[in-house]
Amino acid sequence: MPLNPPGASGAPRMVVVGAGPAGVRAAQTLLRHGVRPVIVDEAARAGGQIYRQGAAPRGSARQRYGFEWRRAQAIHAAGADLAARADYLAGTAVWNAAPGSLDLVRDGALETLPYSRLLLATGATDRVLPFAGWTLPGVYSLGGAQIALKSQNCVFGPRIVFAGTGPLLYLVAYQYARAGAQVQAVLDSAPMSGQARAVPAMLNQPAMLAKGLYYLGWLRARGVPVHHGAQLESAQGASRIEGVRARIGGETRLIPCDALAAGHGLRAETQLADLLDCAFEFDPAQRAWLPRRDADGRSSVAGVYLAGDGAGIGGAVLAELAGERAALAMLADNGITISPARVRVLARRQARLARFRSGLDRAFPLPGAGGGCDDAVMVCRCEEVSAGALRAAAQEYAIDDLNRLKALTRIGMGLCQGRMCQAGAAELLADCRSLALADIGRLRGQAPVKPLNLAMLGKAEP
């Protein structure tokens, strides 16, 4: 059924998808300029993944969000204000996007939401590369481990290993250690030498750099082994994880544990931009195809704007700035007067944070896992497609395109629509065919991007 937001006839119908830092700041900006936005978010309350709010959060905000607790509280307060003053559709998923309208799942029913201008602030999820044993019970993503802590003050373990790379690795390990978990080791695939060389690029944000160094120093001071240039080889165990095998300092070690949290950076949620035919470009630093946008957040499609980690990983602070700037572009394109001086301020702040982000990308380069993935490893968990099956198909049919591999093996056709397996499958295909990652393309988005059941479809109006 169509869902028509209230407002004067002919007024711009501006829709924001996502109520994380980018979406919240964008919606606030629209309200300040007299436009009542529609906000669509899957969660019950604002915050996004980074500032997630549980249904019944335990502990103080300082305990849940650490150094970012004030920023988290500010986003939460802004979200509560938006719920009262804007058209806030909480607990609502967008399963399809078309020019001028979005298809939603809300309260178990399907609805259609028209828009005149659309801001996608869809955020990011874990980038997890497959490895032997990653399907064992007790193996989690870094983001999943953090969500358990934020939402319910719950830690996995008690003995837990953290592996992968990126700033999130150290943050979650620190948070778990502070919460009382027995952190057995932190295995960072990035070498220490590269991190040291990247420090000068991050000196323009000393407070952010200091926080990262603090997490590392705190862990070392408490006796937590932190290994740089460590390669996670496998999770060991029969019915559940019992240990982690890793290559550390030129030798293979087995680290006993009850849980493993792994992640290799973050990946942008780009499915809706893809459905809207936004142009994409390959980003070598993030090893991913990202929707193209200009400095103000305009995509290649008129009326569609992009902000936050859903358009490229930049972090929560940069997402707030990008959300406000994209909202100002929406307003300006609709003939509403904005402050050019404010745009210039936002641009300067974004440039400084972008330089810091480039330093992070050099400090924590994202690894590929194509050649190191055994044939028996399950790459696509939804469709149960192994690395061996992918390699065999790629060689037999001379496949040089990721969508062709999908057509012949069903990889990426399951419930997650490639969210979990696309990165690993792409790395594997590129390695198998001796191609650059940018040359094999990407999985094209398909609706529904969120699971639907037949009962919902049966109730839909023609």
C-alpha positions as CSV (number, residue, x, y, z in Angstrom):
1,M,0.0,0.0,0.0
2,P,1.3,3.5,-0.7
3,L,2.6,5.5,2.3
4,N,2.1,9.2,1.9
5,P,4.0,11.4,4.4
6,P,2.0,14.4,5.7
7,G,2.8,17.9,4.3
8,A,1.6,20.6,2.1
9,S,0.7,19.7,-1.4
10,G,3.7,20.0,-3.7
11,A,6.1,20.1,-0.8
12,P,9.4,18.2,-1.4
13,R,9.2,14.7,-0.1
14,M,12.7,14.1,1.1
15,V,13.5,10.6,2.4
16,V,16.5,9.6,4.5
17,V,17.3,5.8,4.7
18,G,19.4,5.1,7.8
19,A,19.4,6.6,11.2
20,G,23.1,6.3,12.0
21,P,25.3,9.4,12.3
22,A,25.0,10.4,8.7
23,G,21.2,10.0,8.5
24,V,20.5,11.7,11.8
25,R,22.5,14.8,11.0
26,A,21.0,14.9,7.5
27,A,17.4,14.8,8.9
28,Q,18.2,17.4,11.4
29,T,19.5,19.7,8.7
30,L,16.4,19.2,6.6
31,L,14.2,20.1,9.6
32,R,16.1,23.2,10.4
33,H,15.4,24.4,6.9
34,G,11.6,23.8,7.2
35,V,11.5,20.4,5.4
36,R,9.9,17.6,7.3
37,P,11.8,14.5,6.2
38,V,10.8,10.9,6.2
39,I,13.4,8.7,8.0
40,V,13.5,4.9,7.4
41,D,15.5,2.7,9.7
42,E,15.6,-1.0,10.5
43,A,16.4,-0.5,14.1
44,A,13.9,0.5,16.8
45,R,16.0,3.5,17.8
46,A,18.6,5.8,16.2
47,G,22.3,5.2,16.4
48,G,23.3,2.9,13.5
49,Q,25.7,0.1,14.1
50,I,28.4,2.3,15.7
51,Y,26.1,3.8,18.3
52,R,23.6,1.0,18.5
53,Q,21.0,1.1,21.3
54,G,19.7,-2.1,22.8
55,A,16.1,-2.6,23.7
56,A,17.1,-2.6,27.4
57,P,20.7,-1.4,27.5
58,R,22.7,-2.3,30.5
59,G,25.4,-0.3,32.1
60,S,26.2,3.4,31.5
61,A,26.8,5.0,28.1
62,R,30.4,5.4,29.1
63,Q,30.7,1.7,29.6
64,R,29.0,0.9,26.3
65,Y,30.6,3.4,24.0
66,G,33.9,4.3,25.7
67,F,35.6,7.5,24.6
68,E,32.6,8.1,22.2
69,W,29.9,8.0,24.8
70,R,29.1,11.8,24.5
71,R,28.9,11.6,20.8
72,A,26.7,8.5,21.0
73,Q,24.4,10.3,23.5
74,A,24.2,13.3,21.2
75,I,23.1,11.1,18.3
76,H,20.6,9.2,20.5
77,A,19.1,12.5,21.7
78,A,18.9,13.8,18.1
79,G,17.2,10.6,17.1
80,A,14.6,10.9,19.8
81,D,13.9,14.5,18.7
82,L,13.5,13.3,15.1
83,A,11.0,10.6,16.2
84,A,8.8,13.4,17.6
85,R,9.2,16.0,14.9
86,A,9.7,14.1,11.7
87,D,8.1,11.1,10.0
88,Y,10.2,8.4,11.6
89,L,9.6,4.9,10.3
90,A,11.5,2.7,12.8
91,G,11.8,-1.1,12.5
92,T,11.3,-0.7,8.7
93,A,13.4,-2.3,6.0
94,V,13.8,-1.2,2.4
95,W,13.7,-4.3,0.2
96,N,13.6,-2.6,-3.2
97,A,14.3,0.9,-4.7
98,A,13.1,2.4,-7.9
99,P,13.2,5.9,-9.3
100,G,10.7,7.9,-7.2
101,S,9.7,5.2,-4.7
102,L,11.0,2.7,-2.1
103,D,9.4,-0.7,-1.3
104,L,9.3,-1.2,2.5
105,V,8.6,-4.0,5.0
106,R,6.9,-2.5,8.0
107,D,5.1,-4.4,10.8
108,G,5.0,-7.5,8.7
109,A,3.4,-5.7,5.7
110,L,4.6,-4.3,2.4
111,E,4.3,-0.6,1.7
112,T,5.5,1.8,-0.9
113,L,7.1,5.2,0.0
114,P,7.3,7.8,-2.8
115,Y,10.1,10.4,-2.7
116,S,11.2,13.4,-4.6
117,R,14.8,13.3,-3.2
118,L,16.5,10.4,-1.5
119,L,19.5,10.2,0.8
120,L,21.0,6.8,1.3
121,A,22.9,6.6,4.6
122,T,22.9,2.8,4.8
123,G,26.1,2.3,6.8
124,A,28.4,-0.6,6.7
125,T,28.8,-4.2,7.9
126,D,31.8,-6.5,8.6
127,R,34.1,-7.5,5.8
128,V,34.9,-11.1,6.7
129,L,37.1,-13.3,4.5
130,P,36.5,-17.1,4.6
131,F,39.0,-19.3,6.4
132,A,39.1,-22.9,7.5
133,G,36.7,-23.3,10.5
134,W,34.9,-20.0,10.1
135,T,31.5,-21.8,10.2
136,L,32.2,-23.4,13.6
137,P,30.0,-22.3,16.5
138,G,31.8,-19.8,18.6
139,V,33.2,-17.9,15.6
140,Y,31.8,-14.3,15.3
141,S,32.5,-11.2,13.3
142,L,34.0,-8.2,15.1
143,G,30.8,-6.2,14.6
144,G,28.7,-9.1,16.0
145,A,30.9,-9.3,19.1
146,Q,30.6,-5.5,19.6
147,I,26.8,-5.6,19.1
148,A,26.4,-8.2,21.9
149,L,28.4,-6.0,24.2
150,K,26.6,-2.7,23.4
151,S,23.1,-4.2,23.2
152,Q,23.1,-6.5,26.2
153,N,26.4,-6.1,28.0
154,C,27.2,-9.7,27.0
155,V,30.7,-11.0,26.1
156,F,31.6,-14.1,24.1
157,G,34.2,-16.4,25.6
158,P,35.3,-16.4,28.3
159,R,38.6,-17.0,26.4
160,I,38.5,-15.1,23.1
161,V,40.9,-14.3,20.3
162,F,40.5,-11.3,18.0
163,A,41.8,-11.5,14.5
164,G,41.9,-9.5,11.3
165,T,42.9,-5.9,10.8
166,G,41.6,-2.3,11.1
167,P,40.9,0.1,14.0
168,L,37.8,-1.9,15.0
169,L,40.0,-4.9,15.9
170,Y,41.7,-3.0,18.7
171,L,38.6,-1.2,19.8
172,V,36.6,-4.4,20.3
173,A,39.5,-6.2,21.9
174,Y,39.9,-3.3,24.4
175,Q,36.1,-3.2,25.1
176,Y,36.0,-7.0,25.8
177,A,39.0,-6.9,28.0
178,R,37.5,-4.0,30.0
179,A,34.3,-6.0,30.3
180,G,36.2,-8.9,31.9
181,A,36.7,-11.3,29.0
182,Q,40.0,-13.2,28.8
183,V,41.5,-11.9,25.6
184,Q,43.9,-14.6,24.6
185,A,45.5,-12.7,21.7
186,V,45.0,-10.0,19.1
187,L,46.2,-11.1,15.7
188,D,46.6,-8.2,13.3
189,S,47.4,-9.1,9.7
190,A,48.9,-5.6,9.1
191,P,52.7,-5.3,9.8
192,M,53.9,-2.9,12.5
193,S,56.3,-1.3,10.0
194,G,53.5,-0.2,7.8
195,Q,51.6,1.2,10.7
196,A,54.6,3.2,11.9
197,R,55.1,4.7,8.4
198,A,51.4,5.7,8.3
199,V,51.5,7.8,11.5
200,P,52.5,11.1,9.9
201,A,49.4,11.0,7.8
202,M,47.3,10.8,10.9
203,L,48.9,13.6,13.0
204,N,46.3,16.1,11.8
205,Q,43.8,14.3,14.1
206,P,45.8,13.9,17.3
207,A,42.9,13.0,19.5
208,M,41.8,10.1,17.2
209,L,45.4,8.9,16.9
210,A,45.8,9.0,20.7
211,K,42.7,6.9,21.2
212,G,44.1,4.1,18.9
213,L,47.5,4.2,20.6
214,Y,45.8,4.1,24.0
215,Y,43.8,0.9,23.1
216,L,47.0,-0.8,22.0
217,G,49.0,0.4,25.0
218,W,46.2,-0.6,27.4
219,L,46.1,-4.1,26.0
220,R,49.8,-4.6,26.2
221,A,50.0,-3.2,29.7
222,R,47.4,-5.8,30.8
223,G,49.5,-8.6,29.3
224,V,47.4,-9.3,26.2
225,P,49.6,-10.7,23.4
226,V,49.3,-8.4,20.4
227,H,50.9,-9.8,17.2
228,H,51.4,-7.8,14.0
229,G,51.8,-9.4,10.6
230,A,49.9,-12.4,12.0
231,Q,48.1,-14.6,9.5
232,L,44.9,-16.4,10.8
233,E,45.0,-19.9,9.3
234,S,42.1,-21.7,10.8
235,A,39.7,-22.1,13.7
236,Q,40.1,-25.5,15.3
237,G,37.5,-27.7,16.9
238,A,35.0,-30.5,16.5
239,S,31.5,-29.4,17.5
240,R,32.6,-25.8,18.3
241,I,35.8,-23.8,18.3
242,E,38.5,-24.9,20.7
243,G,41.5,-23.0,19.4
244,V,42.9,-20.8,16.7
245,R,45.9,-21.7,14.4
246,A,47.8,-18.7,13.2
247,R,51.2,-17.9,11.5
248,I,53.1,-15.6,13.9
249,G,56.6,-14.5,13.4
250,G,57.4,-17.2,10.8
251,E,56.0,-20.1,12.9
252,T,52.6,-21.7,13.3
253,R,51.0,-21.5,16.8
254,L,47.8,-22.9,18.3
255,I,46.1,-20.6,20.7
256,P,43.4,-22.2,22.9
257,C,40.1,-20.3,23.1
258,D,36.4,-20.6,23.5
259,A,35.5,-17.9,20.9
260,L,37.0,-16.0,18.0
261,A,36.0,-12.6,16.6
262,A,37.4,-11.9,13.2
263,G,37.0,-9.1,10.7
264,H,39.0,-7.6,7.9
265,G,37.8,-4.0,7.9
266,L,34.3,-2.9,6.9
267,R,32.3,-3.0,3.7
268,A,29.8,-0.4,2.5
269,E,26.1,-1.4,2.2
270,T,25.6,-0.4,-1.5
271,Q,22.7,-2.5,-2.6
272,L,20.1,0.3,-2.8
273,A,22.4,2.5,-4.8
274,D,22.9,-0.4,-7.2
275,L,19.2,-0.9,-7.7
276,L,18.8,2.8,-8.5
277,D,21.5,2.4,-11.2
278,C,24.0,4.7,-9.6
279,A,27.4,4.6,-11.2
280,F,30.1,2.7,-9.3
281,E,33.9,3.0,-9.2
282,F,36.5,0.6,-7.8
283,D,38.3,1.8,-4.7
284,P,41.8,0.2,-4.4
285,A,42.2,1.0,-0.7
286,Q,38.9,-0.5,0.3
287,R,39.2,-3.3,-2.3
288,A,35.5,-2.7,-3.2
289,W,33.2,-1.1,-5.8
290,L,31.6,2.1,-4.4
291,P,28.9,4.3,-5.7
292,R,30.3,7.5,-7.3
293,R,29.4,10.8,-5.6
294,D,30.5,14.4,-5.8
295,A,31.9,16.4,-2.9
296,D,28.3,17.3,-1.8
297,G,27.1,13.7,-1.9
298,R,25.2,13.8,-5.2
299,S,25.2,10.4,-6.9
300,S,25.2,9.9,-10.7
301,V,21.4,9.7,-10.5
302,A,19.5,12.9,-10.2
303,G,17.7,13.2,-6.9
304,V,19.7,10.4,-5.2
305,Y,22.3,11.4,-2.6
306,L,24.9,9.4,-0.6
307,A,26.5,9.9,2.8
308,G,28.3,8.0,5.5
309,D,29.9,4.6,5.4
310,G,27.3,3.3,2.9
311,A,29.2,5.3,0.2
312,G,32.7,4.4,1.5
313,I,34.2,3.7,4.9
314,G,35.2,6.9,6.6
315,G,34.0,6.6,10.2
316,A,31.3,8.1,12.4
317,V,32.6,11.7,12.6
318,L,33.1,12.0,8.9
319,A,29.7,10.4,8.4
320,E,28.0,13.2,10.5
321,L,29.7,15.9,8.3
322,A,28.8,14.1,5.1
323,G,25.2,13.7,6.2
324,E,24.8,17.4,6.9
325,R,26.5,18.4,3.6
326,A,24.4,16.0,1.5
327,A,21.2,17.4,3.1
328,L,22.3,20.9,2.2
329,A,22.8,19.7,-1.4
330,M,19.3,18.3,-1.4
331,L,17.9,21.6,-0.2
332,A,19.9,23.7,-2.6
333,D,18.8,21.4,-5.5
334,N,15.2,22.0,-4.5
335,G,15.6,25.8,-4.6
336,I,15.9,26.3,-0.8
337,T,18.4,28.8,0.4
338,I,21.4,27.4,2.4
339,S,24.5,28.9,3.8
340,P,27.5,28.6,1.5
341,A,29.8,29.5,4.5
342,R,28.5,26.4,6.3
343,V,29.3,24.2,3.3
344,R,32.8,25.6,3.2
345,V,33.3,24.8,6.9
346,L,32.0,21.2,6.4
347,A,34.3,20.8,3.4
348,R,37.4,21.8,5.4
349,R,36.5,19.4,8.2
350,Q,35.8,16.6,5.8
351,A,39.2,17.2,4.0
352,R,41.1,16.9,7.3
353,L,39.3,13.7,8.3
354,A,39.8,12.3,4.8
355,R,43.6,12.7,5.2
356,F,43.4,10.9,8.5
357,R,41.4,8.1,6.8
358,S,44.0,7.7,4.1
359,G,46.5,7.2,6.9
360,L,44.4,4.5,8.4
361,D,44.0,2.8,5.0
362,R,47.8,2.6,4.8
363,A,48.2,1.5,8.4
364,F,45.7,-1.3,8.0
365,P,45.7,-2.6,4.4
366,L,42.9,-5.0,3.6
367,P,44.2,-8.5,2.8
368,G,43.1,-10.8,0.0
369,A,42.4,-14.4,0.8
370,G,42.1,-16.0,-2.6
371,G,45.3,-18.1,-2.7
372,G,45.2,-19.0,1.0
373,C,41.7,-20.5,1.1
374,D,41.6,-24.3,1.1
375,D,39.3,-26.0,-1.4
376,A,37.2,-27.4,1.5
377,V,36.4,-24.0,3.0
378,M,32.8,-22.9,2.6
379,V,32.8,-19.5,0.9
380,C,29.0,-19.0,0.5
381,R,27.4,-20.2,3.6
382,C,23.8,-19.6,2.4
383,E,24.1,-21.8,-0.7
384,E,26.9,-24.0,0.7
385,V,29.4,-23.3,-2.1
386,S,33.0,-24.3,-1.4
387,A,36.2,-22.6,-2.5
388,G,37.0,-25.8,-4.5
389,A,33.7,-25.6,-6.4
390,L,34.4,-22.0,-7.3
391,R,37.9,-22.7,-8.5
392,A,36.7,-25.6,-10.5
393,A,34.0,-23.6,-12.2
394,A,36.3,-20.7,-12.9
395,Q,38.8,-22.9,-14.5
396,E,36.5,-25.1,-16.5
397,Y,34.5,-22.3,-18.0
398,A,37.3,-19.6,-18.1
399,I,35.2,-17.3,-15.9
400,D,36.6,-13.8,-15.6
401,D,33.5,-12.1,-14.3
402,L,32.0,-12.4,-10.8
403,N,28.4,-12.3,-12.0
404,R,29.2,-15.2,-14.4
405,L,30.6,-17.1,-11.5
406,K,27.3,-16.4,-9.6
407,A,25.2,-17.7,-12.4
408,L,27.1,-21.0,-12.6
409,T,27.6,-21.7,-8.9
410,R,24.8,-19.7,-7.1
411,I,27.2,-17.9,-4.9
412,G,25.6,-14.7,-3.6
413,M,22.1,-16.0,-4.2
414,G,21.2,-16.8,-0.6
415,L,19.5,-14.8,2.1
416,C,22.5,-12.5,2.6
417,Q,22.5,-11.6,-1.1
418,G,26.3,-11.7,-1.2
419,R,26.9,-9.5,1.8
420,M,29.0,-12.1,3.6
421,C,30.5,-14.0,0.6
422,Q,31.1,-11.4,-2.1
423,A,34.4,-10.1,-0.8
424,G,35.9,-13.7,-0.4
425,A,34.5,-14.9,-3.7
426,A,35.9,-11.9,-5.6
427,E,39.4,-12.3,-4.0
428,L,39.3,-16.0,-4.8
429,L,38.3,-15.5,-8.5
430,A,40.9,-12.8,-9.0
431,D,43.6,-15.0,-7.6
432,C,42.4,-18.1,-9.5
433,R,42.3,-16.4,-12.8
434,S,45.4,-14.2,-12.2
435,L,43.4,-11.0,-12.6
436,A,43.3,-7.7,-10.8
437,L,40.4,-7.4,-8.3
438,A,39.0,-4.5,-10.2
439,D,38.9,-6.5,-13.5
440,I,36.4,-9.1,-12.3
441,G,33.5,-6.7,-11.6
442,R,31.0,-7.0,-8.8
443,L,27.8,-8.8,-8.0
444,R,24.8,-6.8,-9.3
445,G,22.2,-6.0,-6.8
446,Q,18.8,-7.8,-7.0
447,A,15.6,-7.2,-5.2
448,P,14.7,-8.2,-2.6
449,V,17.8,-7.0,-0.8
450,K,16.1,-8.2,2.5
451,P,14.4,-11.5,3.0
452,L,10.6,-11.5,2.4
453,N,8.2,-14.3,3.1
454,L,5.4,-15.5,0.8
455,A,2.7,-14.4,3.3
456,M,3.9,-10.8,2.9
457,L,3.8,-11.0,-0.9
458,G,0.4,-12.5,-0.8
459,K,-0.9,-9.5,1.1
460,A,0.6,-7.0,-1.3
461,E,-1.7,-4.8,-3.4
462,P,-1.3,-5.1,-7.2
